[in-house]
Amino acid sequence: MSELLKWFERRRSLKVLKVMERHLALTISAVEDLERAIKAAAERNSQLVNECLKRVDKSEMEADSLRRSLMVELAKGELSPSIREDLMHLVKRIDMVADWSRETARVLNVIPINDVSKTMWDASMRMMEGVRKCAYSLRICVEKLVQRKLKEALNAADEVERAEEEVDALYEDARRLLVREEFKTVGLAVMFRDFLDAIEMIADWCENSCDQVRVIVVSMM
């Protein structure tokens, strides 16, 4: 039995695993509230946009605090440096999903929603739906890892990768629409491009996180 697999079975590891699960839950919440914010923007509901964006900020800040706690707990553990580093990398990568959700929220917060066409909001919504699928598959991937269901974790990692590829295709479609769109100002066009870029980065970090799960799974086999 591998060192990491033994560690997962110890009672002392339960605290770390529970904090990892909470960290992941907050990350998923940030993604979900970001999707709600984009939908509200498409519906020109500025009040709901603001409410959702505040929740994204709150989830990301709480997730960041948990990430720091996890780093401390892992540093106290009995794992070898290489395995400890693998787990730390996983936590950091998942945290980047929350970070980019908040960054996307920050960009959305300065976009005048009434000045963006339905075409562009629809394109961003399609991307965000794909990002949510990425995040949900990532959650399953990490849950299966924690449960030591290694083959299922790898299957979920493959699902994350497929969802990320779908987001990439939607991102390309959105960029085609972007260059044909007549924005009121150049600044708004640039800001909306940054908005689409940030959405795509969330999916990228979901994929990066599942790549790290694959590394960990191999070390457990």
FIGU-902563 format. One record per residue: x, y, z of N, C-alpha, C in turn; residue in three letters; chain. Coordinates in Angstrom, 1 decimal, decimal comma. Atoms other than C-alpha are relative to their C-alpha. Example, Ala and Ser with C-alpha at 12.3 -4.5 7.8 and 13.67 -1.06 7.14 Angstrom:
<pts>
n_c1	n_c2	n_c3	ca_c1	ca_c2	ca_c3	c_c1	c_c2	c_c3	residu	chaine
0,9	-1,2	0,0	12,3	-4,5	7,8	0,9	1,2	0,0	ALA	A
-0,9	-1,1	0,0	13,7	-1,1	7,1	-0,8	1,1	0,8	SER	A
</pts>
This chain:
<pts>
n_c1	n_c2	n_c3	ca_c1	ca_c2	ca_c3	c_c1	c_c2	c_c3	residu	chaine
0,8	-1,2	0,0	0,0	0,0	0,0	0,9	1,3	0,0	MET	A
-0,9	-1,2	0,1	1,4	3,4	-0,9	-0,1	0,9	1,2	SER	A
0,0	-0,9	-1,2	2,3	6,0	1,7	-1,2	0,9	0,0	GLU	A
1,1	-1,0	0,1	-0,4	8,4	0,5	-1,3	-0,7	0,3	LEU	A
1,2	0,8	-0,2	-3,1	5,7	0,5	-0,1	-0,3	1,5	LEU	A
0,0	0,2	-1,4	-2,1	4,8	4,1	-0,4	1,3	0,8	LYS	A
0,3	-1,3	-0,7	-2,3	8,5	5,1	-1,5	0,3	-0,1	TRP	A
1,4	-0,3	0,2	-5,8	8,8	3,6	-0,9	-0,9	1,0	PHE	A
0,8	0,9	-0,9	-6,9	5,9	6,0	0,2	0,4	1,4	GLU	A
-0,2	-0,3	-1,4	-5,6	7,5	9,2	-1,0	1,0	0,4	ARG	A
1,0	-1,0	-0,6	-7,9	9,4	11,5	0,6	1,4	0,0	ARG	A
-0,6	-1,4	-0,1	-5,4	12,3	11,7	-0,2	0,7	-1,3	ARG	A
0,2	-0,6	1,3	-6,0	12,9	8,0	-1,4	0,5	-0,2	SER	A
1,4	-0,4	0,2	-9,7	13,4	8,5	-0,2	1,5	0,0	LEU	A
0,2	-1,4	-0,1	-9,4	17,0	9,5	0,4	0,7	-1,3	LYS	A
-0,4	-0,6	1,2	-7,4	17,9	6,4	-1,0	-0,3	-1,1	VAL	A
0,9	0,4	1,1	-9,8	16,0	4,1	-1,3	0,8	0,1	LEU	A
1,2	-0,7	-0,2	-12,8	17,7	5,7	0,2	1,5	-0,5	LYS	A
-0,3	-1,4	0,4	-11,2	21,1	5,1	0,1	0,1	-1,5	VAL	A
-0,1	0,1	1,5	-10,4	20,1	1,5	-1,4	0,0	-0,6	MET	A
1,3	0,0	0,5	-14,0	19,3	1,0	-0,8	1,3	0,1	GLU	A
0,7	-1,3	-0,2	-15,2	22,6	2,4	0,6	1,0	-1,0	ARG	A
-0,7	-0,9	0,9	-12,6	24,4	0,3	-0,6	-0,2	-1,4	HIS	A
0,5	0,3	1,3	-13,9	22,7	-2,8	-1,5	0,5	-0,1	LEU	A
1,4	-0,4	0,1	-17,6	23,4	-1,9	-0,1	1,5	-0,2	ALA	A
0,0	-1,4	0,2	-16,8	27,1	-1,6	0,4	0,4	-1,4	LEU	A
-0,4	-0,2	1,3	-15,1	27,0	-4,9	-1,1	-0,2	-1,0	THR	A
1,1	0,2	0,9	-18,1	25,5	-6,6	-1,1	1,0	0,2	ILE	A
1,0	-1,1	-0,2	-20,4	28,1	-4,9	0,4	1,2	-0,7	SER	A
-0,4	-1,2	0,7	-18,3	30,8	-6,4	-0,3	-0,1	-1,5	ALA	A
0,3	0,2	1,4	-18,7	29,3	-9,9	-1,5	0,1	-0,2	VAL	A
1,5	-0,1	0,2	-22,5	28,9	-9,4	-0,5	1,4	0,1	GLU	A
0,5	-1,3	-0,1	-23,0	32,4	-8,2	0,5	0,9	-1,2	ASP	A
-0,5	-0,8	1,2	-20,9	33,8	-11,1	-0,9	-0,3	-1,2	LEU	A
1,0	0,3	1,1	-23,2	31,9	-13,5	-1,3	0,7	0,2	GLU	A
1,2	-0,7	-0,3	-26,2	33,4	-11,8	0,1	1,5	-0,3	ARG	A
-0,3	-1,5	0,3	-24,6	36,9	-12,1	-0,1	0,3	-1,5	ALA	A
0,0	-0,2	1,5	-24,1	36,5	-15,8	-1,4	-0,1	-0,6	ILE	A
1,4	0,1	0,4	-27,6	35,3	-16,3	-0,8	1,2	0,4	LYS	A
0,7	-1,2	-0,4	-28,9	38,3	-14,3	0,4	1,2	-0,9	ALA	A
-0,5	-1,1	0,9	-26,7	40,6	-16,5	-0,7	-0,1	-1,3	ALA	A
0,7	0,2	1,3	-28,3	39,1	-19,6	-1,4	0,5	0,1	ALA	A
1,4	-0,4	-0,2	-31,7	39,9	-18,1	-0,1	1,5	0,5	GLU	A
0,0	-1,4	-0,4	-30,6	43,5	-17,2	-0,4	0,2	1,4	ARG	A
0,4	-0,2	-1,4	-31,1	42,9	-13,5	1,2	0,3	0,8	ASN	A
-1,2	-0,5	-0,6	-28,4	45,0	-12,0	0,1	-0,3	1,5	SER	A
0,0	0,3	-1,5	-29,5	44,4	-8,4	0,4	-1,4	0,3	GLN	A
-0,4	1,5	-0,2	-29,3	40,6	-8,7	1,4	-0,2	-0,4	LEU	A
-1,4	0,2	0,4	-26,0	40,9	-10,5	0,9	0,4	1,2	VAL	A
-0,8	-0,4	-1,2	-24,6	42,8	-7,5	-0,1	-0,9	1,2	ASN	A
0,2	0,9	-1,1	-26,0	40,4	-5,0	0,8	-1,3	-0,3	GLU	A
-0,7	1,2	0,3	-24,5	37,4	-6,8	1,5	0,2	0,0	CYS	A
-1,5	-0,3	0,0	-21,1	39,1	-7,2	0,5	0,1	1,4	LEU	A
-0,4	-0,1	-1,4	-21,0	39,8	-3,5	0,2	-1,4	0,6	LYS	A
-0,1	1,4	-0,4	-21,5	36,1	-2,9	1,3	-0,7	-0,6	ARG	A
-1,2	0,6	0,6	-18,7	35,2	-5,3	1,2	0,5	0,8	VAL	A
-1,1	-0,5	-0,8	-16,4	37,5	-3,4	0,1	-0,7	1,3	ASP	A
0,0	0,7	-1,3	-17,4	36,0	-0,1	0,5	-1,4	0,0	LYS	A
-0,4	1,4	0,1	-16,9	32,4	-1,2	1,5	0,0	-0,3	SER	A
-1,4	0,0	0,4	-13,5	33,2	-2,8	0,9	0,4	1,2	GLU	A
-0,8	-0,4	-1,2	-12,2	35,0	0,4	0,0	-1,1	1,0	MET	A
0,0	1,1	-1,0	-13,4	32,1	2,6	0,8	-1,2	-0,5	GLU	A
-0,8	1,0	0,6	-11,8	29,6	0,2	1,5	0,3	0,1	ALA	A
-1,4	-0,4	-0,1	-8,6	31,5	0,3	0,5	-0,2	1,4	ASP	A
-0,3	0,2	-1,4	-8,6	31,4	4,1	0,2	-1,5	0,3	SER	A
-0,2	1,4	-0,2	-9,1	27,7	4,0	1,2	-0,6	-0,6	LEU	A
-1,2	0,4	0,7	-6,3	27,3	1,5	1,2	0,2	0,9	ARG	A
-1,1	-0,3	-0,9	-3,9	28,9	4,0	0,0	-1,0	1,2	ARG	A
0,1	1,0	-1,1	-5,2	26,6	6,8	0,5	-1,4	-0,5	SER	A
-0,4	1,3	0,5	-4,7	23,6	4,6	1,5	-0,1	-0,2	LEU	A
-1,4	0,0	0,2	-1,1	24,6	3,8	0,7	-0,3	1,4	MET	A
-0,5	0,1	-1,3	-0,4	24,8	7,5	-0,2	-1,5	0,5	VAL	A
0,3	1,4	-0,5	-2,1	21,4	8,3	0,9	-1,0	-0,8	GLU	A
-0,8	1,0	0,8	-0,3	19,6	5,4	1,5	0,1	0,4	LEU	A
-1,4	-0,2	-0,4	3,1	21,1	6,6	0,2	-0,8	1,3	ALA	A
-0,2	0,7	-1,3	2,5	19,5	10,0	-0,1	-1,6	-0,2	LYS	A
0,3	1,4	0,2	1,7	16,1	8,5	1,2	-0,9	0,0	GLY	A
-1,1	1,0	-0,1	3,7	12,9	8,4	0,4	-0,5	-1,4	GLU	A
-0,3	0,4	1,4	3,9	12,7	4,6	1,4	0,4	-0,4	LEU	A
-1,3	-0,4	0,6	7,1	12,8	2,6	-0,1	1,3	-0,7	SER	A
0,1	-1,4	0,6	8,0	16,2	1,1	-0,6	-0,1	-1,4	PRO	A
0,6	0,1	1,4	7,1	15,0	-2,5	-1,5	-0,2	0,0	SER	A
1,4	0,3	0,0	3,7	13,7	-1,6	-0,8	1,2	0,6	ILE	A
0,6	-1,2	-0,6	2,9	16,7	0,6	-0,1	1,1	-1,0	ARG	A
0,0	-1,0	1,1	3,9	18,9	-2,3	-1,1	-0,3	-1,0	GLU	A
1,1	0,4	1,0	1,5	17,0	-4,6	-1,4	0,5	0,5	ASP	A
1,3	-0,4	-0,6	-1,4	17,6	-2,2	-0,1	1,5	0,0	LEU	A
0,0	-1,5	0,0	-0,5	21,3	-1,8	-0,3	0,6	-1,4	MET	A
0,2	-0,4	1,4	-0,4	21,7	-5,6	-1,5	-0,1	-0,3	HIS	A
1,4	0,2	0,3	-3,9	20,3	-5,8	-0,9	1,1	0,6	LEU	A
0,8	-1,1	-0,7	-5,3	22,7	-3,2	0,2	1,3	-0,7	VAL	A
-0,2	-1,3	0,7	-3,6	25,6	-4,9	-0,7	0,1	-1,3	LYS	A
0,6	-0,1	1,3	-4,9	24,7	-8,3	-1,6	0,2	0,1	ARG	A
1,5	-0,2	-0,2	-8,5	24,3	-7,0	-0,3	1,5	0,4	ILE	A
0,1	-1,4	-0,4	-8,0	27,7	-5,3	0,0	1,0	-1,2	ASP	A
-0,1	-0,9	1,2	-7,2	29,2	-8,7	-1,4	0,0	-0,7	MET	A
1,4	0,0	0,6	-10,7	28,2	-9,9	-0,8	1,0	0,7	VAL	A
0,7	-1,0	-0,7	-12,1	30,3	-7,1	0,5	1,4	-0,3	ALA	A
-0,6	-1,3	0,3	-9,6	33,1	-7,8	-0,5	0,6	-1,4	ASP	A
0,5	-0,5	1,3	-10,6	33,3	-11,5	-1,5	0,3	0,0	TRP	A
1,4	-0,3	-0,1	-14,2	33,2	-10,6	-0,2	1,4	0,5	SER	A
0,1	-1,4	-0,6	-13,7	36,3	-8,5	0,5	1,0	-1,0	ARG	A
-0,5	-0,9	1,0	-11,6	37,9	-11,2	-1,0	0,3	-1,1	GLU	A
1,1	-0,1	1,0	-14,4	37,3	-13,7	-1,1	0,9	0,6	THR	A
1,0	-0,8	-0,7	-16,8	38,8	-11,2	0,4	1,5	0,0	ALA	A
-0,5	-1,4	0,0	-14,6	41,9	-10,9	-0,2	0,7	-1,3	ARG	A
0,1	-0,6	1,3	-14,6	42,5	-14,6	-1,5	0,2	-0,3	VAL	A
1,5	-0,2	0,3	-18,4	41,9	-14,9	-0,5	1,2	0,8	LEU	A
0,5	-1,1	-0,8	-18,9	44,4	-12,1	0,2	1,4	-0,6	ASN	A
-0,2	-1,3	0,6	-17,5	47,3	-14,2	-0,6	0,1	-1,4	VAL	A
0,6	0,0	1,3	-19,3	46,3	-17,4	-1,4	0,6	0,1	ILE	A
1,4	-0,6	0,0	-22,4	48,5	-18,1	-0,9	-1,0	-0,7	PRO	A
0,7	1,2	0,6	-24,8	45,5	-18,7	-1,0	0,4	-1,0	ILE	A
1,0	-0,4	1,0	-27,3	47,5	-20,7	0,6	0,4	-1,3	ASN	A
-0,7	-0,4	1,2	-24,7	48,4	-23,2	0,6	-1,2	-0,8	ASP	A
-0,5	1,2	0,7	-23,9	44,8	-24,2	-1,2	-0,7	-0,6	VAL	A
1,2	0,6	0,7	-26,1	43,0	-26,7	-0,3	-1,4	0,5	SER	A
0,5	1,3	-0,4	-28,1	39,9	-26,1	0,9	-1,1	-0,6	LYS	A
-0,9	1,0	0,7	-25,8	38,1	-28,6	1,2	-0,3	0,8	THR	A
-1,2	0,2	-0,7	-22,8	38,6	-26,5	-0,3	-0,6	1,4	MET	A
0,3	0,6	-1,3	-24,5	37,8	-23,2	-0,3	-1,5	-0,2	TRP	A
0,3	1,4	0,3	-25,8	34,6	-24,7	1,2	-0,8	-0,2	ASP	A
-1,3	0,7	0,2	-22,3	33,6	-25,8	0,7	-0,2	1,3	ALA	A
-0,7	0,1	-1,3	-20,9	34,3	-22,4	-0,8	-1,0	0,9	SER	A
0,8	0,9	-0,8	-23,8	32,3	-20,8	0,4	-1,5	-0,4	MET	A
-0,3	1,3	0,5	-23,0	29,3	-23,0	1,4	-0,4	0,5	ARG	A
-1,3	0,3	-0,6	-19,4	29,5	-21,9	-0,1	-0,4	1,4	MET	A
0,1	0,2	-1,4	-20,3	29,7	-18,3	-0,7	-1,3	0,4	MET	A
0,6	1,3	-0,2	-22,6	26,7	-18,5	1,0	-1,1	-0,1	GLU	A
-1,1	0,9	0,2	-19,6	24,8	-19,8	0,9	0,0	1,2	GLY	A
-0,9	-0,1	-1,1	-17,5	26,1	-17,0	-0,6	-0,7	1,3	VAL	A
0,7	0,7	-1,2	-20,1	24,9	-14,4	0,2	-1,5	-0,2	ARG	A
-0,2	1,5	0,3	-19,9	21,4	-16,0	1,4	-0,4	0,4	LYS	A
-1,4	0,2	-0,4	-16,1	21,6	-15,6	0,1	-0,1	1,5	CYS	A
-0,2	0,0	-1,5	-16,4	22,5	-11,9	-0,7	-1,1	0,6	ALA	A
0,7	1,1	-0,6	-19,0	19,9	-11,2	0,8	-1,4	-0,2	TYR	A
-0,8	1,2	0,3	-16,9	17,2	-12,8	1,3	0,0	0,9	SER	A
-1,1	-0,1	-0,9	-13,9	18,4	-10,8	-0,4	-0,4	1,4	LEU	A
0,5	0,4	-1,3	-15,9	18,1	-7,6	-0,1	-1,5	0,1	ARG	A
0,1	1,4	0,0	-16,7	14,5	-8,5	1,4	-0,6	0,1	ILE	A
-1,4	0,5	0,1	-13,0	13,9	-9,3	0,7	0,0	1,3	CYS	A
-0,6	-0,1	-1,3	-11,8	15,1	-6,0	-0,7	-0,8	1,1	VAL	A
0,7	0,8	-1,0	-14,5	13,4	-4,0	0,4	-1,5	-0,2	GLU	A
-0,4	1,3	0,3	-13,6	10,1	-5,7	1,4	-0,3	0,5	LYS	A
-1,3	0,1	-0,5	-10,0	10,7	-4,8	0,0	-0,2	1,5	LEU	A
0,1	0,1	-1,4	-10,8	11,3	-1,2	-0,6	-1,3	0,5	VAL	A
0,6	1,3	-0,3	-13,0	8,1	-1,2	0,9	-1,1	-0,4	GLN	A
-0,9	1,0	0,4	-10,0	6,3	-2,6	-0,6	-0,9	-1,1	ARG	A
0,5	0,6	1,2	-12,0	5,3	-5,7	0,8	0,5	-1,2	LYS	A
-1,0	-0,6	0,9	-9,1	5,8	-8,0	-0,4	0,0	-1,4	LEU	A
0,4	0,1	1,4	-10,4	4,6	-11,3	-1,2	1,0	-0,3	LYS	A
1,1	-0,9	0,2	-13,6	6,6	-10,8	0,6	1,5	0,0	GLU	A
-0,6	-1,4	0,0	-11,4	9,7	-10,0	0,6	0,3	-1,4	ALA	A
-0,6	-0,2	1,3	-9,5	9,2	-13,3	-1,1	0,2	-1,0	LEU	A
1,1	-0,2	1,0	-12,8	8,8	-15,2	-0,6	1,4	0,1	ASN	A
0,5	-1,4	-0,2	-14,0	12,1	-13,7	0,9	1,0	-0,5	ALA	A
-1,0	-1,0	0,5	-10,8	13,8	-14,6	-0,1	0,1	-1,5	ALA	A
0,2	0,0	1,4	-11,4	12,7	-18,2	-1,2	0,9	-0,4	ASP	A
1,2	-0,8	0,2	-14,9	14,3	-17,9	0,3	1,5	0,0	GLU	A
-0,4	-1,4	-0,1	-13,3	17,6	-16,8	0,7	0,4	-1,3	VAL	A
-0,7	-0,3	1,2	-11,0	17,5	-19,8	-0,9	0,2	-1,2	GLU	A
0,9	-0,2	1,1	-13,8	17,0	-22,2	-0,9	1,3	0,1	ARG	A
0,8	-1,2	-0,2	-15,9	19,8	-20,6	0,9	1,2	-0,3	ALA	A
-0,9	-1,1	0,2	-12,9	22,1	-20,8	0,2	0,2	-1,5	GLU	A
-0,1	-0,1	1,4	-12,5	21,3	-24,5	-1,3	0,7	-0,6	GLU	A
1,3	-0,6	0,4	-16,2	22,3	-25,0	0,0	1,5	0,2	GLU	A
-0,1	-1,4	-0,3	-15,6	25,6	-23,3	1,0	0,7	-0,9	VAL	A
-0,9	-0,6	1,0	-12,6	26,2	-25,6	-0,7	0,3	-1,3	ASP	A
0,7	-0,2	1,3	-14,8	25,7	-28,6	-1,0	1,2	0,1	ALA	A
1,0	-1,1	-0,3	-17,5	28,1	-27,1	0,7	1,3	0,0	LEU	A
-0,9	-1,2	-0,1	-14,7	30,6	-26,4	0,4	0,5	-1,4	TYR	A
-0,4	-0,3	1,4	-13,6	30,5	-30,0	-1,2	0,6	-0,7	GLU	A
1,3	-0,6	0,6	-17,3	31,1	-31,1	-0,2	1,4	0,5	ASP	A
0,3	-1,3	-0,6	-17,6	34,0	-28,7	0,9	1,0	-0,5	ALA	A
-1,0	-0,9	0,6	-14,4	35,6	-30,0	-0,4	0,4	-1,4	ARG	A
0,4	-0,3	1,3	-15,8	35,4	-33,5	-1,1	1,0	0,0	ARG	A
1,1	-1,0	-0,2	-18,9	37,2	-32,4	0,5	1,3	0,5	LEU	A
-0,5	-1,2	-0,6	-16,9	39,7	-30,5	0,6	1,0	-1,1	LEU	A
-0,6	-0,9	1,1	-15,0	41,0	-33,6	-1,0	0,6	-0,9	VAL	A
1,1	-0,6	0,8	-18,3	41,5	-35,4	-0,9	0,9	0,7	ARG	A
0,9	-0,8	-0,8	-20,0	43,2	-32,6	0,3	1,5	0,0	GLU	A
-0,2	-1,5	0,0	-20,5	47,0	-32,6	-0,3	0,5	1,4	GLU	A
0,1	-0,5	-1,4	-19,8	48,1	-29,0	0,0	1,5	-0,1	PHE	A
0,1	-1,5	0,0	-20,5	51,7	-28,0	1,4	0,7	0,1	LYS	A
-1,4	-0,6	-0,1	-16,8	52,3	-27,1	1,0	-1,2	-0,2	THR	A
-1,1	0,9	0,1	-13,5	50,6	-27,7	0,3	-0,6	1,4	VAL	A
-0,3	0,4	-1,4	-13,0	50,4	-23,9	-1,0	-1,1	0,4	GLY	A
1,0	1,1	-0,3	-16,2	48,3	-23,6	0,3	-1,3	-0,7	LEU	A
-0,3	1,1	0,8	-15,1	46,0	-26,3	1,2	-0,8	0,6	ALA	A
-1,2	0,5	-0,6	-11,7	45,5	-24,6	-0,4	-0,7	1,3	VAL	A
0,4	0,6	-1,3	-13,4	44,9	-21,2	-0,8	-1,3	-0,2	MET	A
0,8	1,3	0,2	-15,8	42,3	-22,6	0,9	-1,1	-0,5	PHE	A
-0,9	1,0	0,4	-12,9	40,5	-24,3	0,7	-0,5	1,3	ARG	A
-0,6	0,5	-1,3	-11,2	40,4	-20,8	-0,9	-0,9	0,8	ASP	A
1,0	0,8	-0,7	-14,4	39,1	-19,4	-0,1	-1,5	-0,6	PHE	A
0,0	1,3	0,6	-14,5	36,2	-21,9	1,3	-0,8	0,3	LEU	A
-1,3	0,6	-0,3	-10,8	35,5	-21,3	0,0	-0,6	1,4	ASP	A
0,0	0,4	-1,4	-11,4	35,3	-17,5	-0,9	-1,2	0,2	ALA	A
0,8	1,2	0,0	-14,3	32,8	-18,0	0,7	-1,2	-0,4	ILE	A
-0,8	1,2	0,6	-12,1	30,6	-20,1	1,1	-0,5	1,0	GLU	A
-1,1	0,3	-1,0	-9,4	30,7	-17,4	-0,6	-0,9	1,1	MET	A
0,6	0,9	-1,0	-11,8	29,1	-14,9	0,0	-1,4	-0,4	ILE	A
0,0	1,4	0,5	-12,2	26,1	-17,1	1,4	-0,6	-0,1	ALA	A
-1,4	0,5	0,1	-8,4	25,9	-17,7	0,5	-0,5	1,4	ASP	A
-0,5	0,4	-1,3	-7,8	25,8	-13,9	-0,8	-1,2	0,5	TRP	A
0,6	1,2	-0,3	-10,4	23,1	-13,5	0,8	-1,2	-0,6	CYS	A
-0,8	1,1	0,6	-8,4	21,0	-16,0	1,3	-0,1	0,6	GLU	A
-1,3	0,1	-0,7	-5,1	21,9	-14,3	-0,2	-0,8	1,3	ASN	A
0,2	0,7	-1,3	-6,6	20,7	-11,0	-0,2	-1,5	-0,2	SER	A
0,2	1,5	0,2	-7,7	17,3	-12,5	1,2	-0,6	-0,5	CYS	A
-1,3	0,5	0,4	-4,3	16,9	-14,0	0,8	-0,4	1,3	ASP	A
-0,7	0,3	-1,2	-2,9	17,1	-10,5	-0,6	-1,2	0,7	GLN	A
0,7	1,2	-0,6	-5,5	14,5	-9,3	0,6	-1,2	-0,7	VAL	A
-0,6	1,2	0,7	-4,0	12,2	-11,9	1,3	-0,3	0,5	ARG	A
-1,4	0,2	-0,6	-0,5	12,7	-10,5	-0,2	-0,7	1,3	VAL	A
0,2	0,6	-1,4	-1,8	11,9	-7,0	-0,5	-1,5	-0,1	ILE	A
0,6	1,4	0,2	-3,8	8,8	-8,2	1,2	-0,9	-0,4	VAL	A
-1,2	0,9	0,4	-0,6	7,4	-9,9	0,8	-0,3	1,2	VAL	A
-0,9	0,3	-1,2	1,3	7,8	-6,6	-0,7	-0,9	1,0	SER	A
0,8	0,9	-0,9	-1,5	5,9	-4,8	-0,1	-1,4	-0,5	MET	A
0,2	1,4	0,6	-1,6	2,9	-7,1	1,2	-0,9	0,3	MET	A
</pts>
